[in-house]
Amino acid sequence: MRNPFAFSGSRRFFGALFCFSLCLMAGGALAAKARPPSKDAPQAKALSHDEGIVAYCFDGDSVKLTDRRVIRLAGIDAPELPHDRRKVQYYAREARQELARLAQGKKVRLVAVGRRGEKDSNGRMVADLRLENGQSLNALMIRRGAAFFYSHKDQNADFQKHLLELQRKAIAGRAGLWNRLFSLPLALNNYIGNRASSRFFPADCPEVRHIKPRNRVHFGTLMDAFLAGYAPARICLFWPGVP
């Protein structure tokens, strides 16, 4: 004999399942709504005390906030201003001016991109700085050719991939520093990269001897090294000075 409660039991089961599915969909929609989209970089968690106002730009990759915190912009590096008896490097002043124009006096949000810590060896906080419109200052500096990609093993892989893609586009468009840098004779020299650090050196730099053979990467030109995501090592600097 047919069970008179079989159909009603199935109906109750599928009704409950349908309600459960609706709850999951609603929860997902609310979660997505709670995360504001970023216009320039992958999503990442905000740091504690994650807001501030930029008071001063030291150079093209570090700033001081009005509360005296010093922030190193993650994933980028810029030509050096004079220090430790070194002369100003090409495009260093322009890089600082660009960052100041974009950020000085403006409110920013600090977003973590590191897996292990929020500070570097100099005690500076390391973060992706977002403007109030959601744009990443780090990404803007790369996009405009005012800084170059500087990888780090501790930083979010999607964040770094995004910056490298922006750098390749900036190089293709000869934005900012890339226009003159790749027109110099040094752009046609050979360079050696270190896979372990993602840094590269002029081929005749003595430091190259200390790179293990399995970690050596040979670049035929300067552009090849930058397109591969390698950054200049601070030993045996080749970067031109101010003309």
MDAnalysis code that builds the backbone (N, CA, C; Angstrom):
import MDAnalysis as mda
import numpy as np

u = mda.Universe.empty(729, n_residues=243, atom_resindex=np.repeat(np.arange(243), 3), trajectory=True)
u.add_TopologyAttr("name", ["N", "CA", "C"] * 243)
u.add_TopologyAttr("resid", np.arange(1, 244))
u.add_TopologyAttr("resname", ["MET", "ARG", "ASN", "PRO", "PHE", "ALA", "PHE", "SER", "GLY", "SER", "ARG", "ARG", "PHE", "PHE", "GLY", "ALA", "LEU", "PHE", "CYS", "PHE", "SER", "LEU", "CYS", "LEU", "MET", "ALA", "GLY", "GLY", "ALA", "LEU", "ALA", "ALA", "LYS", "ALA", "ARG", "PRO", "PRO", "SER", "LYS", "ASP", "ALA", "PRO", "GLN", "ALA", "LYS", "ALA", "LEU", "SER", "HIS", "ASP", "GLU", "GLY", "ILE", "VAL", "ALA", "TYR", "CYS", "PHE", "ASP", "GLY", "ASP", "SER", "VAL", "LYS", "LEU", "THR", "ASP", "ARG", "ARG", "VAL", "ILE", "ARG", "LEU", "ALA", "GLY", "ILE", "ASP", "ALA", "PRO", "GLU", "LEU", "PRO", "HIS", "ASP", "ARG", "ARG", "LYS", "VAL", "GLN", "TYR", "TYR", "ALA", "ARG", "GLU", "ALA", "ARG", "GLN", "GLU", "LEU", "ALA", "ARG", "LEU", "ALA", "GLN", "GLY", "LYS", "LYS", "VAL", "ARG", "LEU", "VAL", "ALA", "VAL", "GLY", "ARG", "ARG", "GLY", "GLU", "LYS", "ASP", "SER", "ASN", "GLY", "ARG", "MET", "VAL", "ALA", "ASP", "LEU", "ARG", "LEU", "GLU", "ASN", "GLY", "GLN", "SER", "LEU", "ASN", "ALA", "LEU", "MET", "ILE", "ARG", "ARG", "GLY", "ALA", "ALA", "PHE", "PHE", "TYR", "SER", "HIS", "LYS", "ASP", "GLN", "ASN", "ALA", "ASP", "PHE", "GLN", "LYS", "HIS", "LEU", "LEU", "GLU", "LEU", "GLN", "ARG", "LYS", "ALA", "ILE", "ALA", "GLY", "ARG", "ALA", "GLY", "LEU", "TRP", "ASN", "ARG", "LEU", "PHE", "SER", "LEU", "PRO", "LEU", "ALA", "LEU", "ASN", "ASN", "TYR", "ILE", "GLY", "ASN", "ARG", "ALA", "SER", "SER", "ARG", "PHE", "PHE", "PRO", "ALA", "ASP", "CYS", "PRO", "GLU", "VAL", "ARG", "HIS", "ILE", "LYS", "PRO", "ARG", "ASN", "ARG", "VAL", "HIS", "PHE", "GLY", "THR", "LEU", "MET", "ASP", "ALA", "PHE", "LEU", "ALA", "GLY", "TYR", "ALA", "PRO", "ALA", "ARG", "ILE", "CYS", "LEU", "PHE", "TRP", "PRO", "GLY", "VAL", "PRO"])
u.atoms.positions = np.array([
    [0.846, -1.199, 0.000],
    [0.000, 0.000, 0.000],
    [0.884, 1.253, 0.000],
    [0.472, 2.289, -0.719],
    [1.239, 3.535, -0.786],
    [1.170, 4.254, 0.542],
    [2.320, 4.722, 0.990],
    [2.393, 5.453, 2.256],
    [1.768, 6.825, 2.072],
    [0.723, 7.147, 2.818],
    [0.031, 8.425, 2.611],
    [0.875, 9.609, 3.019],
    [1.968, 9.350, 3.791],
    [2.780, 10.479, 4.275],
    [4.054, 10.664, 3.452],
    [4.241, 9.752, 2.452],
    [5.498, 9.807, 1.704],
    [5.633, 11.118, 0.948],
    [4.583, 11.510, 0.226],
    [4.670, 12.719, -0.588],
    [4.820, 13.959, 0.270],
    [4.034, 14.019, 1.358],
    [4.110, 15.196, 2.219],
    [5.474, 15.296, 2.870],
    [6.091, 14.115, 3.209],
    [7.437, 14.148, 3.805],
    [8.455, 14.655, 2.810],
    [8.357, 14.203, 1.557],
    [9.287, 14.673, 0.526],
    [9.116, 16.168, 0.297],
    [7.824, 16.597, 0.311],
    [7.568, 18.021, 0.080],
    [8.184, 18.867, 1.174],
    [8.068, 18.371, 2.442],
    [8.673, 19.121, 3.549],
    [10.195, 19.166, 3.399],
    [10.794, 18.050, 2.975],
    [12.262, 17.980, 2.836],
    [12.759, 18.956, 1.765],
    [12.090, 18.928, 0.572],
    [12.535, 19.802, -0.504],
    [12.219, 21.262, -0.201],
    [11.160, 21.507, 0.549],
    [10.848, 22.876, 0.955],
    [11.921, 23.428, 1.877],
    [12.365, 22.593, 2.819],
    [13.417, 23.019, 3.744],
    [14.725, 23.266, 2.992],
    [15.000, 22.376, 2.019],
    [16.233, 22.518, 1.237],
    [16.208, 23.817, 0.441],
    [15.031, 24.151, -0.115],
    [14.896, 25.380, -0.895],
    [15.121, 26.610, -0.026],
    [14.560, 26.599, 1.195],
    [14.732, 27.726, 2.122],
    [16.193, 27.882, 2.513],
    [16.857, 26.731, 2.737],
    [18.278, 26.758, 3.110],
    [19.116, 27.378, 1.987],
    [18.777, 27.015, 0.724],
    [19.502, 27.566, -0.425],
    [19.311, 29.070, -0.528],
    [18.055, 29.522, -0.265],
    [17.794, 30.959, -0.310],
    [18.604, 31.701, 0.735],
    [18.753, 31.112, 1.927],
    [19.529, 31.735, 3.002],
    [20.990, 31.872, 2.597],
    [21.518, 30.812, 1.954],
    [22.914, 30.861, 1.514],
    [23.117, 31.959, 0.479],
    [22.192, 32.072, -0.470],
    [22.303, 33.082, -1.512],
    [22.212, 34.481, -0.930],
    [21.315, 34.673, 0.019],
    [21.166, 35.984, 0.652],
    [22.414, 36.350, 1.427],
    [22.955, 35.359, 2.141],
    [24.183, 35.610, 2.913],
    [25.333, 35.989, 2.013],
    [25.457, 35.304, 0.872],
    [26.530, 35.626, -0.067],
    [26.366, 37.012, -0.650],
    [25.108, 37.385, -0.941],
    [24.868, 38.713, -1.497],
    [25.224, 39.801, -0.504],
    [24.867, 39.589, 0.787],
    [25.197, 40.567, 1.811],
    [26.689, 40.694, 2.000],
    [27.384, 39.541, 1.945],
    [28.847, 39.565, 2.112],
    [29.504, 40.324, 0.976],
    [29.032, 40.088, -0.250],
    [29.602, 40.784, -1.399],
    [29.343, 42.281, -1.304],
    [28.152, 42.655, -0.808],
    [27.812, 44.062, -0.682],
    [28.672, 44.733, 0.370],
    [29.057, 43.977, 1.405],
    [29.847, 44.552, 2.498],
    [31.275, 44.830, 2.090],
    [31.773, 44.226, 1.006],
    [33.152, 44.435, 0.567],
    [33.169, 45.443, -0.565],
    [33.615, 46.678, -0.325],
    [33.655, 47.657, -1.412],
    [34.660, 47.253, -2.473],
    [34.310, 47.353, -3.733],
    [35.236, 46.946, -4.793],
    [36.420, 47.886, -4.876],
    [37.589, 47.346, -5.170],
    [38.783, 48.158, -5.376],
    [38.955, 48.408, -6.858],
    [39.302, 49.615, -7.207],
    [39.457, 49.962, -8.611],
    [40.831, 49.596, -9.148],
    [41.778, 49.347, -8.252],
    [43.148, 49.215, -8.728],
    [43.895, 47.984, -8.266],
    [43.442, 47.298, -7.256],
    [44.235, 46.196, -6.731],
    [43.338, 45.127, -6.142],
    [43.840, 43.890, -6.038],
    [43.056, 42.808, -5.458],
    [42.650, 43.109, -4.018],
    [41.594, 42.459, -3.572],
    [41.123, 42.658, -2.212],
    [42.135, 42.150, -1.201],
    [42.230, 42.828, -0.064],
    [43.104, 42.407, 1.029],
    [42.555, 43.007, 2.312],
    [43.024, 42.504, 3.439],
    [42.491, 42.965, 4.711],
    [43.091, 44.310, 5.107],
    [42.296, 45.126, 5.795],
    [42.793, 46.405, 6.278],
    [43.627, 46.187, 7.527],
    [44.597, 47.079, 7.751],
    [45.437, 47.002, 8.934],
    [44.714, 47.613, 10.127],
    [45.204, 47.312, 11.331],
    [44.686, 47.974, 12.515],
    [45.078, 49.446, 12.427],
    [44.214, 50.353, 12.945],
    [44.443, 51.792, 12.794],
    [44.719, 52.088, 11.318],
    [43.778, 51.682, 10.497],
    [44.048, 51.586, 9.065],
    [43.814, 52.852, 8.267],
    [43.564, 53.987, 8.894],
    [43.361, 55.211, 8.148],
    [44.307, 56.298, 8.621],
    [44.569, 57.243, 7.756],
    [45.429, 58.352, 8.121],
    [45.442, 59.392, 7.017],
    [46.134, 60.488, 7.280],
    [46.275, 61.556, 6.291],
    [47.758, 61.722, 5.984],
    [48.086, 61.779, 4.712],
    [49.486, 61.883, 4.297],
    [49.982, 63.303, 4.556],
    [51.024, 63.413, 5.378],
    [51.599, 64.711, 5.711],
    [52.788, 65.055, 4.834],
    [53.572, 64.026, 4.465],
    [54.819, 64.296, 3.745],
    [55.238, 63.059, 2.956],
    [55.827, 63.300, 1.793],
    [56.360, 62.209, 0.977],
    [57.882, 62.285, 0.993],
    [58.522, 61.265, 1.538],
    [59.983, 61.244, 1.603],
    [60.600, 61.086, 0.217],
    [59.967, 60.231, -0.585],
    [60.455, 59.915, -1.932],
    [59.291, 59.324, -2.712],
    [59.577, 58.500, -3.701],
    [58.495, 57.943, -4.501],
    [57.886, 56.671, -3.961],
    [58.337, 56.212, -2.782],
    [57.774, 54.968, -2.246],
    [57.569, 54.964, -0.739],
    [57.687, 56.106, -0.071],
    [57.445, 56.136, 1.376],
    [56.893, 57.492, 1.802],
    [55.999, 57.461, 2.777],
    [55.330, 58.684, 3.229],
    [55.252, 58.705, 4.757],
    [54.987, 59.899, 5.285],
    [54.705, 60.046, 6.716],
    [53.279, 60.552, 6.860],
    [52.534, 59.958, 7.798],
    [51.175, 60.390, 8.068],
    [51.175, 61.478, 9.143],
    [50.054, 62.153, 9.303],
    [49.968, 63.218, 10.303],
    [50.116, 62.691, 11.727],
    [49.865, 61.393, 11.926],
    [50.063, 60.810, 13.259],
    [51.488, 60.281, 13.438],
    [52.381, 60.646, 12.515],
    [53.820, 60.345, 12.536],
    [54.182, 58.921, 12.125],
    [53.225, 58.129, 11.757],
    [53.566, 56.802, 11.238],
    [54.242, 56.941, 9.877],
    [55.262, 56.133, 9.646],
    [55.957, 56.113, 8.368],
    [55.528, 54.860, 7.611],
    [55.106, 55.038, 6.361],
    [54.560, 53.942, 5.566],
    [55.423, 53.717, 4.330],
    [55.807, 52.481, 4.134],
    [56.510, 52.069, 2.911],
    [55.470, 51.466, 1.985],
    [55.358, 51.994, 0.772],
    [54.379, 51.481, -0.176],
    [54.815, 50.100, -0.660],
    [54.005, 49.106, -0.388],
    [54.351, 47.717, -0.688],
    [54.415, 47.468, -2.191],
    [55.369, 46.621, -2.587],
    [55.427, 46.143, -3.954],
    [56.032, 47.086, -4.969],
    [56.548, 48.239, -4.506],
    [57.148, 49.174, -5.456],
    [58.468, 49.709, -4.901],
    [59.286, 50.244, -5.791],
    [60.511, 50.932, -5.418],
    [60.660, 52.103, -6.375],
    [61.363, 53.137, -5.936],
    [61.545, 54.322, -6.764],
    [63.014, 54.722, -6.755],
    [63.460, 55.456, -7.759],
    [64.850, 55.937, -7.765],
    [65.166, 56.697, -6.486],
    [66.440, 56.636, -6.072],
    [66.861, 57.166, -4.782],
    [67.225, 58.645, -4.850],
    [66.797, 59.381, -3.807],
    [67.254, 60.748, -3.590],
    [68.602, 60.693, -2.871],
    [69.345, 61.792, -2.781],
    [70.684, 61.766, -2.179],
    [70.668, 61.267, -0.727],
    [71.515, 60.293, -0.430],
    [71.709, 59.821, 0.937],
    [72.953, 58.943, 0.945],
    [73.561, 58.826, 2.127],
    [74.779, 58.012, 2.278],
    [75.813, 58.325, 1.199],
    [75.995, 59.616, 0.942],
    [76.984, 60.096, -0.037],
    [76.666, 59.706, -1.485],
    [75.479, 59.193, -1.711],
    [75.089, 58.861, -3.080],
    [74.374, 60.043, -3.720],
    [74.619, 60.225, -5.011],
    [73.984, 61.313, -5.732],
    [72.548, 60.955, -6.079],
    [71.780, 61.975, -6.397],
    [70.391, 61.752, -6.769],
    [70.333, 60.932, -8.054],
    [69.427, 59.966, -8.083],
    [69.259, 59.127, -9.260],
    [68.234, 59.736, -10.213],
    [68.384, 59.373, -11.468],
    [67.450, 59.841, -12.478],
    [66.011, 59.505, -12.091],
    [65.139, 60.475, -12.181],
    [63.698, 60.403, -11.940],
    [63.319, 60.321, -10.456],
    [64.282, 60.484, -9.544],
    [63.959, 60.426, -8.117],
    [63.094, 61.613, -7.701],
    [63.453, 62.798, -8.142],
    [62.678, 63.993, -7.769],
    [61.290, 63.951, -8.402],
    [61.230, 63.506, -9.644],
    [59.924, 63.410, -10.316],
    [59.018, 62.400, -9.617],
    [59.614, 61.312, -9.135],
    [58.822, 60.285, -8.443],
    [58.234, 60.843, -7.151],
    [59.050, 61.569, -6.395],
    [58.528, 62.159, -5.157],
    [57.447, 63.190, -5.462],
    [57.656, 63.996, -6.478],
    [56.657, 65.000, -6.847],
    [55.338, 64.352, -7.259],
    [55.435, 63.236, -7.976],
    [54.226, 62.541, -8.416],
    [53.454, 61.977, -7.231],
    [54.177, 61.356, -6.297],
    [53.504, 60.797, -5.121],
    [52.890, 61.912, -4.272],
    [53.615, 63.027, -4.122],
    [53.081, 64.152, -3.354],
    [51.823, 64.716, -4.015],
    [51.854, 64.817, -5.319],
    [50.691, 65.339, -6.040],
    [49.471, 64.444, -5.858],
    [49.704, 63.143, -5.834],
    [48.605, 62.187, -5.697],
    [48.090, 62.070, -4.263],
    [49.002, 62.226, -3.279],
    [48.643, 61.796, -1.929],
    [48.736, 62.847, -0.833],
    [49.597, 63.836, -0.969],
    [49.845, 64.729, 0.158],
    [48.590, 65.491, 0.570],
    [48.298, 65.447, 1.880],
    [47.123, 66.102, 2.415],
    [45.837, 65.310, 2.259],
    [45.948, 64.108, 1.701],
    [44.750, 63.308, 1.441],
    [44.614, 62.142, 2.427],
    [43.371, 61.763, 2.641],
    [43.087, 60.630, 3.520],
    [43.339, 59.332, 2.774],
    [43.997, 58.392, 3.450],
    [44.304, 57.103, 2.839],
    [43.909, 55.973, 3.778],
    [43.712, 54.807, 3.179],
    [43.437, 53.592, 3.951],
    [44.591, 52.633, 3.744],
    [45.079, 52.052, 4.827],
    [46.205, 51.132, 4.771],
    [45.683, 49.707, 4.644],
    [46.108, 49.011, 3.603],
    [45.659, 47.639, 3.362],
    [46.858, 46.703, 3.422],
    [46.737, 45.644, 4.202],
    [47.830, 44.681, 4.375],
    [47.979, 43.815, 3.137],
    [49.211, 43.584, 2.729],
    [49.482, 42.676, 1.617],
    [50.509, 41.624, 2.004],
    [51.055, 41.704, 3.215],
    [52.049, 40.747, 3.686],
    [51.422, 39.617, 4.467],
    [52.065, 38.445, 4.439],
    [51.536, 37.284, 5.154],
    [52.061, 37.183, 6.580],
    [53.236, 37.773, 6.839],
    [53.862, 37.567, 8.141],
    [53.900, 38.796, 9.040],
    [54.001, 39.952, 8.477],
    [54.122, 41.130, 9.327],
    [53.734, 42.408, 8.619],
    [53.560, 43.460, 9.395],
    [53.143, 44.739, 8.861],
    [54.300, 45.727, 8.761],
    [55.505, 45.360, 9.234],
    [56.625, 46.295, 9.250],
    [57.845, 45.703, 8.558],
    [58.690, 46.609, 8.014],
    [59.924, 46.149, 7.385],
    [61.078, 46.232, 8.375],
    [62.285, 45.951, 7.903],
    [63.447, 45.913, 8.795],
    [63.795, 47.288, 9.364],
    [63.281, 48.355, 8.756],
    [63.524, 49.707, 9.257],
    [62.401, 50.211, 10.158],
    [61.467, 49.331, 10.489],
    [60.374, 49.709, 11.379],
    [59.236, 50.442, 10.703],
    [59.282, 50.547, 9.383],
    [58.199, 51.213, 8.670],
    [57.052, 50.236, 8.407],
    [55.821, 50.728, 8.500],
    [54.683, 49.908, 8.124],
    [54.691, 49.720, 6.614],
    [54.372, 48.522, 6.168],
    [54.347, 48.210, 4.738],
    [52.899, 47.931, 4.349],
    [52.393, 48.674, 3.365],
    [50.974, 48.539, 3.026],
    [50.701, 49.022, 1.613],
    [49.553, 48.628, 1.139],
    [48.981, 49.200, -0.081],
    [48.145, 50.386, 0.386],
    [48.434, 51.578, -0.103],
    [47.697, 52.769, 0.313],
    [46.580, 53.057, -0.678],
    [45.351, 53.098, -0.180],
    [44.189, 53.353, -1.031],
    [43.630, 54.748, -0.766],
    [43.371, 55.473, -1.826],
    [42.708, 56.759, -1.733],
    [41.222, 56.548, -1.435],
    [40.531, 57.620, -1.135],
    [39.111, 57.494, -0.762],
    [38.263, 56.975, -1.921],
    [38.717, 57.154, -3.155],
    [37.961, 56.629, -4.301],
    [38.282, 55.167, -4.583],
    [39.106, 54.547, -3.733],
    [39.438, 53.135, -3.886],
    [40.687, 52.860, -4.687],
    [41.273, 53.880, -5.318],
    [42.474, 53.662, -6.116],
    [43.689, 53.407, -5.234],
    [44.558, 52.527, -5.711],
    [45.793, 52.195, -5.013],
    [46.893, 53.155, -5.441],
    [47.509, 53.835, -4.468],
    [48.634, 54.705, -4.783],
    [49.800, 53.901, -5.340],
    [50.006, 52.713, -4.781],
    [51.084, 51.835, -5.244],
    [50.915, 51.549, -6.730],
    [49.688, 51.202, -7.114],
    [49.405, 50.892, -8.513],
    [49.519, 52.126, -9.397],
    [49.070, 53.268, -8.907],
    [49.152, 54.494, -9.700],
    [50.598, 54.876, -9.994],
    [51.481, 54.696, -9.009],
    [52.885, 55.035, -9.217],
    [53.518, 54.134, -10.282],
    [53.146, 52.859, -10.282],
    [53.644, 51.939, -11.309],
    [53.062, 52.301, -12.674],
    [51.761, 52.539, -12.715],
    [51.074, 52.823, -13.975],
    [51.641, 54.062, -14.660],
    [52.061, 55.037, -13.868],
    [52.552, 56.298, -14.439],
    [54.057, 56.296, -14.681],
    [54.697, 55.164, -14.441],
    [56.123, 55.076, -14.681],
    [56.945, 55.891, -13.708],
    [56.417, 56.110, -12.505],
    [57.125, 56.870, -11.477],
    [57.801, 55.952, -10.470],
    [57.585, 54.670, -10.585],
    [58.201, 53.669, -9.707],
    [58.224, 52.355, -10.469],
    [58.966, 51.382, -9.941],
    [59.020, 50.076, -10.581],
    [58.633, 48.982, -9.596],
    [58.241, 47.847, -10.135],
    [57.780, 46.714, -9.338],
    [58.926, 46.143, -8.503],
    [58.625, 45.880, -7.220],
    [59.626, 45.361, -6.294],
    [58.987, 44.187, -5.546],
    [59.274, 42.981, -6.002],
    [58.605, 41.797, -5.440],
    [59.149, 41.442, -4.065],
    [58.330, 40.721, -3.324],
    [58.729, 40.246, -2.004],
    [57.970, 38.952, -1.723],
    [58.688, 37.947, -1.227],
    [58.071, 36.638, -0.987],
    [56.922, 36.690, 0.002],
    [56.941, 37.661, 0.900],
    [55.934, 37.736, 1.951],
    [54.623, 38.368, 1.466],
    [54.603, 38.931, 0.280],
    [53.436, 39.691, -0.137],
    [52.478, 38.887, -1.005],
    [51.229, 39.291, -0.949],
    [50.140, 38.634, -1.650],
    [50.450, 38.442, -3.135],
    [50.312, 37.212, -3.619],
    [50.677, 36.887, -4.999],
    [49.809, 37.633, -6.015],
    [48.507, 37.754, -5.765],
    [47.621, 38.456, -6.698],
    [47.972, 39.943, -6.769],
    [48.295, 40.525, -5.621],
    [48.699, 41.929, -5.556],
    [49.948, 42.151, -6.399],
    [50.930, 41.262, -6.260],
    [52.176, 41.412, -7.002],
    [51.971, 41.185, -8.496],
    [51.144, 40.223, -8.847],
    [50.856, 39.967, -10.260],
    [50.211, 41.187, -10.907],
    [49.333, 41.818, -10.170],
    [48.648, 43.015, -10.671],
    [49.646, 44.144, -10.944],
    [50.564, 44.378, -10.002],
    [51.556, 45.435, -10.188],
    [52.475, 45.143, -11.373],
    [52.877, 43.881, -11.526],
    [53.749, 43.525, -12.642],
    [53.039, 43.735, -13.980],
    [51.760, 43.413, -14.054],
    [51.003, 43.645, -15.282],
    [50.953, 45.139, -15.611],
    [50.776, 45.972, -14.578],
    [50.761, 47.418, -14.788],
    [52.121, 47.915, -15.258],
    [53.187, 47.337, -14.702],
    [54.528, 47.746, -15.126],
    [54.764, 47.410, -16.598],
    [54.339, 46.248, -17.016],
    [54.529, 45.868, -18.416],
    [53.793, 46.820, -19.350],
    [52.612, 47.265, -18.942],
    [51.871, 48.234, -19.753],
    [52.575, 49.583, -19.759],
    [53.118, 49.989, -18.612],
    [53.836, 51.268, -18.536],
    [55.086, 51.232, -19.409],
    [55.777, 50.094, -19.423],
    [56.967, 49.947, -20.268],
    [56.573, 50.025, -21.739],
    [55.501, 49.340, -22.102],
    [55.043, 49.356, -23.500],
    [54.695, 50.768, -23.953],
    [54.155, 51.565, -23.034],
    [53.783, 52.936, -23.359],
    [54.876, 53.947, -23.088],
    [56.055, 53.462, -22.635],
    [57.196, 54.327, -22.293],
    [56.766, 55.453, -21.346],
    [55.980, 55.094, -20.346],
    [55.505, 56.083, -19.372],
    [56.623, 56.478, -18.415],
    [56.627, 57.731, -18.021],
    [57.528, 58.207, -16.986],
    [58.995, 57.915, -17.237],
    [59.634, 57.257, -16.260],
    [61.078, 57.005, -16.305],
    [61.492, 56.054, -17.433],
    [60.566, 55.220, -17.910],
    [60.939, 54.199, -18.896],
    [61.380, 54.796, -20.225],
    [60.875, 55.947, -20.569],
    [61.194, 56.513, -21.872],
    [62.691, 56.783, -22.027],
    [63.281, 57.487, -21.069],
    [64.717, 57.790, -21.174],
    [65.567, 56.590, -20.792],
    [65.161, 55.843, -19.775],
    [65.991, 54.748, -19.285],
    [66.302, 53.747, -20.392],
    [65.309, 53.410, -21.204],
    [65.521, 52.415, -22.255],
    [66.150, 52.989, -23.521],
    [66.389, 54.296, -23.509],
    [67.068, 54.908, -24.657],
    [68.572, 55.037, -24.417],
    [69.020, 54.726, -23.209],
    [70.435, 54.846, -22.855],
    [71.209, 53.600, -23.275],
    [72.522, 53.727, -23.505],
    [73.331, 52.554, -23.865],
    [73.263, 51.428, -22.842],
    [73.110, 51.775, -21.550],
    [73.064, 50.734, -20.512],
    [71.866, 49.805, -20.678],
    [70.849, 50.250, -21.412],
    [69.656, 49.418, -21.625],
    [69.966, 48.189, -22.470],
    [71.076, 48.240, -23.239],
    [71.432, 47.117, -24.116],
    [72.475, 46.198, -23.492],
    [72.876, 46.497, -22.258],
    [73.839, 45.633, -21.570],
    [73.188, 44.337, -21.115],
    [74.017, 43.355, -20.754],
    [73.520, 42.089, -20.199],
    [73.399, 42.205, -18.683],
    [72.391, 41.515, -18.136],
    [72.151, 41.536, -16.697],
    [71.903, 40.113, -16.206],
    [72.233, 39.883, -14.945],
    [72.056, 38.566, -14.329],
    [71.075, 38.687, -13.173],
    [70.039, 37.852, -13.194],
    [69.063, 37.850, -12.118],
    [69.299, 36.700, -11.161],
    [68.797, 36.876, -9.947],
    [68.859, 35.834, -8.921],
    [67.439, 35.348, -8.642],
    [67.147, 34.116, -9.009],
    [65.795, 33.576, -8.807],
    [65.393, 33.587, -7.342],
    [66.349, 33.427, -6.450],
    [66.043, 33.332, -5.024],
    [65.538, 34.658, -4.456],
    [65.962, 35.773, -5.057],
    [65.588, 37.085, -4.528],
    [64.783, 37.937, -5.499],
    [64.717, 37.534, -6.765],
    [64.071, 38.319, -7.825],
    [64.727, 39.683, -7.996],
    [66.055, 39.748, -7.767],
    [66.833, 40.961, -7.996],
    [67.801, 40.698, -9.147],
    [68.210, 41.760, -9.832],
    [69.166, 41.565, -10.918],
    [70.336, 42.532, -10.800],
    [71.447, 42.166, -11.450],
    [72.706, 42.887, -11.360],
    [73.290, 43.071, -12.762],
    [74.112, 44.101, -12.965],
    [74.888, 44.142, -14.206],
    [75.732, 42.875, -14.308],
    [75.912, 42.362, -15.512],
    [76.612, 41.082, -15.685],
    [78.032, 41.103, -15.143],
    [78.666, 42.292, -15.103],
    [80.039, 42.374, -14.610],
    [80.130, 42.710, -13.120],
    [79.033, 42.699, -12.422],
    [79.046, 42.981, -10.983],
    [79.687, 41.814, -10.232],
    [80.652, 42.059, -9.343],
    [81.296, 40.978, -8.597],
    [80.323, 40.140, -7.778],
    [79.209, 40.740, -7.392],
    [78.235, 40.014, -6.566],
    [77.647, 38.817, -7.307],
    [77.670, 38.841, -8.627],
    [77.116, 37.757, -9.428],
    [77.792, 36.426, -9.102],
    [79.063, 36.483, -8.727],
    [79.801, 35.254, -8.409],
    [79.200, 34.502, -7.228],
    [78.472, 35.212, -6.379],
    [77.888, 34.587, -5.193],
    [76.502, 33.982, -5.456],
    [75.978, 34.169, -6.652],
    [74.675, 33.591, -6.998],
    [74.880, 32.138, -7.417],
    [74.149, 31.246, -6.821],
    [74.270, 29.833, -7.188],
    [73.870, 29.648, -8.651],
    [74.607, 28.818, -9.383],
    [74.322, 28.629, -10.816],
    [72.856, 28.310, -11.112],
    [72.235, 27.497, -10.275],
    [70.836, 27.122, -10.542],
    [69.877, 28.302, -10.364],
    [70.328, 29.353, -9.671],
    [69.480, 30.518, -9.441],
    [69.746, 31.658, -10.425],
    [70.715, 31.489, -11.301],
    [71.062, 32.562, -12.226],
    [70.105, 32.619, -13.411],
    [69.692, 33.830, -13.725],
    [68.841, 34.069, -14.889],
    [69.543, 35.118, -15.746],
    [69.752, 34.831, -17.012],
    [70.474, 35.740, -17.905],
    [69.479, 36.580, -18.710],
    [69.668, 37.883, -18.650],
    [68.814, 38.811, -19.391],
    [69.664, 39.520, -20.440],
    [69.194, 39.490, -21.684],
    [69.944, 40.103, -22.774],
    [69.916, 41.611, -22.766],
    [68.848, 42.185, -22.178],
    [68.725, 43.643, -22.097],
    [68.118, 44.024, -20.747],
    [68.168, 45.309, -20.460],
    [67.577, 45.825, -19.224],
    [66.063, 45.630, -19.225],
    [65.447, 45.834, -20.369],
    [63.998, 45.669, -20.458],
    [63.580, 44.237, -20.135],
    [64.349, 43.274, -20.585],
    [64.030, 41.870, -20.310],
    [63.924, 41.622, -18.803],
    [64.838, 42.212, -18.040],
    [64.846, 42.016, -16.590],
    [63.606, 42.613, -15.941],
    [63.244, 43.824, -16.353],
    [62.067, 44.466, -15.765],
    [60.775, 43.766, -16.197],
    [60.697, 43.327, -17.432],
    [59.491, 42.635, -17.888],
    [59.289, 41.315, -17.158],
    [60.392, 40.698, -16.730],
    [60.309, 39.434, -16.000],
    [59.947, 39.629, -14.534],
    [59.876, 40.873, -14.083],
    [59.485, 41.138, -12.699],
    [60.646, 41.223, -11.728],
    [61.865, 41.328, -12.248],
    [63.036, 41.475, -11.387],
    [63.282, 42.964, -11.129],
    [63.829, 43.262, -9.957],
    [64.131, 44.646, -9.582],
    [65.630, 44.802, -9.399],
    [66.153, 46.011, -9.598],
    [67.601, 46.224, -9.454],
    [68.075, 45.956, -8.028],
    [69.172, 45.222, -7.897],
    [69.806, 45.031, -6.595],
    [70.498, 46.332, -6.206],
    [70.674, 46.545, -4.914],
    [71.284, 47.795, -4.454],
    [72.807, 47.740, -4.466],
    [73.354, 46.597, -4.844],
    [74.801, 46.470, -5.014],
    [75.104, 46.607, -6.504],
    [76.179, 47.308, -6.827],
    [76.554, 47.551, -8.230],
    [75.424, 48.268, -8.980],
    [74.975, 49.377, -8.413],
    [73.894, 50.119, -9.040],
    [74.323, 50.648, -10.407],
    [73.465, 50.497, -11.375],
    [73.736, 50.985, -12.734],
    [72.907, 52.215, -13.053],
    [71.948, 52.545, -12.180],
    [70.950, 53.569, -12.483],
    [71.626, 54.902, -12.795],
    [71.217, 55.580, -13.853],
    [71.865, 56.852, -14.197],
    [71.549, 57.955, -13.204],
    [72.453, 58.939, -13.141],
    [72.226, 60.100, -12.300],
    [71.397, 61.138, -13.033],
    [71.237, 62.281, -12.404],
    [70.470, 63.355, -13.024],
    [71.303, 63.979, -14.139],
    [70.748, 64.103, -15.346],
    [71.521, 64.663, -16.461],
    [71.814, 66.147, -16.252],
])
